[in-house]
């Protein structure tokens, strides 16, 4: 393929490929972070597109003749790129939600820090868990799995292959519903242990009313919370590893393609 001697259908296929790649790169928490200049992200998108596009074929017969057809193809690429991004963001959303639940149970509901990537104020525990998850994800080569899945998506759904179906909507709703379930699994050790601490403090306050339970309870809850929070970090690596291992089946599920064994 000659880069500067493209037919109209080939050029449009290149644009469709660039749209899908750009949406994934610009929205992901590590590739598309606000700390990375847009020029670098744009150059990275172009390099990925040039690496992927020569292996694809966009027959001229698929080239729509109307503006509506062209617009639908572009919307299909945007939708697919958004789906690929959402599947990854579900992991980080679950971790952030679990971190907020931990912080609330430990008494850190009013202690927030500024997230330099998003510019938003987040809970201390949620931000710490997010950074740990990001490092674990990169350490386990999750970004390489993502790029591999992005390349394979062009094989399963070629450029212009509009695939928005009710089955896709049901799959995305099912994945989104798992955010709270995953958040509860992550925060369960801390929340359960602090519930037992609150129960013990309630019994102590009934047995010894003269004791200042509030003064004793806050540092006790913080100490117990940090103890189980540290234990949670060990399980977090296994949790992230299992999620990365399931990326392939999840991508094949949302694209309505069976996974080859």
Protein Blocks (a to p, Z undefined) as FASTA:
>chain_A
ZZklccfklmmmmmmmmmmmmmmmmmpmklmpcklcfklmmmmmmmmmmmmmmmpccdfk
lpcfbfklmmmmmmmmmmmmmmmmmmmmmmmmmmmmmmmmmmmmnopmmpccddfknopa
cdfklmmmmmmmmmmmmmnommmmmmmmmmmmmmmmgghiacbdfklmmmmmmmmmmmmm
mmmmmmmmmmmmmmmmmmmmmmmmmmmmmbcfklmmmmmmmmmmmmmmmmmmmmmmmmmm
mmmmmmmmmmmmmnopacdZZ
